[in-house]
Amino acid sequence: MKLSFALAALAGLAEGTITYVDQETGFTFSEYKAAYSLTANIVFRFALPSNAPSGPYNAVIQTVVPNQLGWIGLAWGGNMVRNPLTVAYPNGQKATVSSRWATGHTTPTSYTGATYTLLNAGNKVNGSHWQFTAKCSGCTTWTGTSGSVRIAPTSSSRLAFAYSTGKASTPSSNTSSIPVHDTPNYFTNDFSQGLNPNFDALLQRNGVSDTGAGAVFVDGPL
């Protein structure tokens, strides 16, 4: 979905990352509103532990998506190749969250290096939007084209996103084929705006453990 000059100008006027406190889950998120049209945004939110170890650590991603979109994707490494891709699409009153990876400018395939578990709260559908909130294990560290990569919790990083109004062919499956997008879009997120000293306790409050590699793919109800 190529940005028009007007949309590009609008994106340039974006306020950038802000801090968002979610009363439903209790997490503090860094929030970025990414424009996909002149009147609508995709809202990306990220919650990280303030005491994250020097190696891999878990993250919580929350995304609010207009109902007009059939799927959205987020690239944690700032491009669509060789980094974890979070792909999600609605399935009636459910959302399917899918872990994917691309080795080139082709349709991404399933990726077992990052896994998702939906929280008990923060997942919903209404007349205008659908929202999911999930813990990701494997989204903050990976081996890319140039070697090992780690998102520093106190830094700003470039992220990439893509979307389509077309729908997943099998919405109930986390390996469903999805329509190809035209051009990915980019934003810089300040992760330090979403640090949580009580990260583990908040996961437990929302019905999720803070284990590392134990998470699984989830096709979870909203």
C-alpha positions as CSV (number, residue, x, y, z in Angstrom):
1,M,0.0,0.0,0.0
2,K,2.0,2.9,-1.3
3,L,1.9,6.2,0.7
4,S,0.6,9.1,-1.2
5,F,2.4,12.4,-0.9
6,A,-0.4,13.6,1.4
7,L,-0.1,10.6,3.6
8,A,3.7,10.9,3.7
9,A,3.3,14.5,4.8
10,L,0.8,13.4,7.5
11,A,3.3,10.7,8.7
12,G,5.9,13.4,9.0
13,L,3.7,15.4,11.3
14,A,3.2,12.4,13.7
15,E,3.8,13.2,17.3
16,G,6.1,10.2,17.8
17,T,6.2,7.7,20.7
18,I,4.2,8.4,23.8
19,T,3.6,6.6,27.0
20,Y,0.2,4.8,27.3
21,V,-1.0,3.2,30.6
22,D,-3.5,0.4,29.8
23,Q,-6.1,0.3,32.6
24,E,-7.3,-3.1,31.5
25,T,-4.0,-5.0,31.6
26,G,-2.1,-2.8,33.9
27,F,0.9,-2.5,31.5
28,T,2.7,0.7,30.6
29,F,3.2,0.8,26.9
30,S,5.2,2.8,24.5
31,E,2.7,3.8,21.8
32,Y,3.0,4.9,18.2
33,K,0.1,5.7,15.9
34,A,1.1,4.8,12.4
35,A,-1.0,6.5,9.7
36,Y,-2.4,4.2,7.0
37,S,-4.8,6.7,5.6
38,L,-5.5,10.4,6.0
39,T,-8.1,9.7,8.7
40,A,-7.1,6.4,10.4
41,N,-4.1,4.9,12.3
42,I,-2.9,1.5,13.3
43,V,-1.9,1.8,16.9
44,F,1.2,-0.2,18.0
45,R,2.1,-0.6,21.7
46,F,5.0,-2.3,23.3
47,A,5.6,-3.1,27.0
48,L,9.1,-4.3,28.1
49,P,10.6,-5.2,31.5
50,S,12.6,-2.4,33.0
51,N,15.0,-5.0,34.4
52,A,15.5,-6.9,31.2
53,P,18.5,-9.3,31.1
54,S,21.4,-8.7,28.7
55,G,20.2,-11.6,26.6
56,P,16.8,-12.6,25.3
57,Y,13.7,-11.2,27.2
58,N,10.0,-11.2,26.7
59,A,7.8,-8.4,25.4
60,V,4.1,-7.6,25.2
61,I,2.7,-6.2,22.0
62,Q,-0.7,-4.6,21.8
63,T,-2.1,-3.5,18.5
64,V,-5.4,-1.7,17.6
65,V,-6.4,-2.2,14.0
66,P,-9.3,-0.6,12.0
67,N,-11.8,-3.2,10.8
68,Q,-11.2,-2.2,7.2
69,L,-7.9,-4.0,7.3
70,G,-7.7,-7.7,6.6
71,W,-4.3,-8.2,8.2
72,I,-1.4,-6.3,9.7
73,G,2.3,-7.2,10.1
74,L,5.1,-5.8,12.2
75,A,8.8,-6.3,11.5
76,W,10.8,-6.0,14.7
77,G,14.1,-5.4,12.8
78,G,12.8,-2.5,10.8
79,N,12.6,-4.3,7.5
80,M,10.7,-7.3,6.1
81,V,13.7,-9.7,5.7
82,R,15.5,-11.8,8.3
83,N,13.9,-10.6,11.5
84,P,10.8,-11.7,13.5
85,L,7.5,-10.7,11.9
86,T,4.3,-10.5,13.9
87,V,1.3,-11.1,11.6
88,A,-2.3,-10.9,12.8
89,Y,-5.7,-11.0,11.2
90,P,-9.3,-11.2,12.4
91,N,-11.3,-14.4,12.4
92,G,-14.9,-13.4,13.1
93,Q,-14.9,-12.6,16.8
94,K,-11.3,-13.9,17.1
95,A,-7.8,-12.8,16.2
96,T,-5.1,-15.1,14.9
97,V,-1.6,-14.1,15.8
98,S,1.1,-15.7,13.6
99,S,4.9,-15.8,13.9
100,R,6.7,-15.5,10.5
101,W,10.0,-14.9,8.9
102,A,11.1,-13.9,5.4
103,T,14.4,-14.6,3.7
104,G,13.7,-12.4,0.8
105,H,11.0,-10.3,-0.8
106,T,8.6,-13.2,-0.9
107,T,5.7,-14.4,1.2
108,P,7.0,-15.0,4.8
109,T,6.8,-18.5,6.2
110,S,6.2,-19.8,9.8
111,Y,8.9,-19.0,12.3
112,T,9.4,-21.1,15.4
113,G,12.0,-18.7,16.9
114,A,9.3,-16.4,18.2
115,T,6.1,-17.5,19.9
116,Y,3.0,-15.7,21.1
117,T,0.6,-16.1,24.0
118,L,-2.5,-14.0,24.2
119,L,-3.2,-12.3,27.5
120,N,-6.5,-12.9,29.3
121,A,-7.3,-9.2,28.9
122,G,-6.7,-6.6,26.2
123,N,-8.3,-8.6,23.3
124,K,-11.5,-7.3,21.8
125,V,-13.6,-6.5,18.8
126,N,-16.0,-3.6,18.3
127,G,-17.8,-1.9,15.5
128,S,-14.7,-0.1,14.3
129,H,-11.5,-1.9,15.5
130,W,-10.0,-5.2,16.5
131,Q,-7.3,-5.4,19.1
132,F,-4.9,-8.1,20.4
133,T,-2.5,-8.2,23.3
134,A,0.1,-10.9,23.4
135,K,3.4,-11.8,25.1
136,C,6.1,-12.6,22.6
137,S,9.1,-14.7,23.4
138,G,11.7,-14.3,20.7
139,C,10.8,-10.9,19.3
140,T,13.6,-8.9,21.0
141,T,16.6,-11.0,19.9
142,W,17.4,-12.9,16.7
143,T,20.1,-13.7,14.2
144,G,19.8,-11.5,11.2
145,T,21.8,-10.9,8.0
146,S,24.7,-9.2,9.9
147,G,24.6,-11.5,13.0
148,S,23.0,-11.3,16.4
149,V,20.5,-8.5,17.0
150,R,19.0,-7.4,20.3
151,I,16.4,-4.6,20.9
152,A,17.7,-2.5,23.8
153,P,14.8,-1.7,26.1
154,T,16.1,1.9,26.8
155,S,16.7,2.8,23.1
156,S,14.7,3.8,20.1
157,S,14.6,1.4,17.1
158,R,13.2,1.5,13.6
159,L,10.3,-0.8,13.0
160,A,8.5,-1.7,9.8
161,F,4.8,-2.5,9.3
162,A,2.6,-3.6,6.4
163,Y,-1.1,-4.3,5.9
164,S,-3.8,-5.1,3.4
165,T,-7.5,-4.8,3.1
166,G,-7.5,-8.3,1.6
167,K,-8.3,-11.1,4.0
168,A,-6.3,-14.2,5.1
169,S,-7.4,-17.2,3.1
170,T,-7.9,-19.4,6.2
171,P,-8.4,-16.9,9.1
172,S,-8.5,-19.7,11.8
173,S,-5.0,-20.9,10.8
174,N,-1.8,-19.2,12.0
175,T,-0.2,-20.5,8.8
176,S,-2.8,-19.0,6.4
177,S,-1.7,-17.4,3.2
178,I,-2.2,-13.6,3.2
179,P,-2.5,-11.1,0.3
180,V,0.8,-9.5,-0.7
181,H,1.3,-5.9,0.3
182,D,2.9,-3.3,-1.9
183,T,5.3,-1.2,0.1
184,P,6.2,-1.5,3.8
185,N,6.1,1.6,6.0
186,Y,8.4,2.6,8.8
187,F,8.5,4.4,12.2
188,T,10.9,4.8,15.1
189,N,9.6,3.7,18.4
190,D,11.1,4.8,21.8
191,F,10.9,1.6,23.8
192,S,12.0,3.4,27.0
193,Q,8.5,4.9,27.1
194,G,7.0,1.5,28.0
195,L,9.2,0.0,30.7
196,N,7.6,-2.0,33.5
197,P,9.3,-2.8,36.8
198,N,6.5,-5.2,37.7
199,F,6.5,-6.9,34.2
200,D,6.5,-10.5,35.5
201,A,3.7,-9.8,38.0
202,L,1.6,-8.1,35.3
203,L,2.0,-11.2,33.1
204,Q,0.8,-13.4,35.9
205,R,-2.1,-11.0,36.6
206,N,-3.1,-11.4,33.0
207,G,-2.9,-15.2,33.1
208,V,0.5,-15.7,31.4
209,S,3.8,-16.9,32.8
210,D,7.1,-15.3,32.1
211,T,8.8,-18.4,30.8
212,G,11.1,-17.9,27.9
213,A,10.9,-20.6,25.2
214,G,7.8,-22.2,26.5
215,A,5.2,-20.1,24.7
216,V,3.3,-21.6,21.8
217,F,1.5,-20.3,18.7
218,V,-1.9,-19.0,19.6
219,D,-5.1,-18.7,17.6
220,G,-6.8,-17.0,20.5
221,P,-10.4,-15.7,21.0
222,L,-10.9,-12.0,21.5
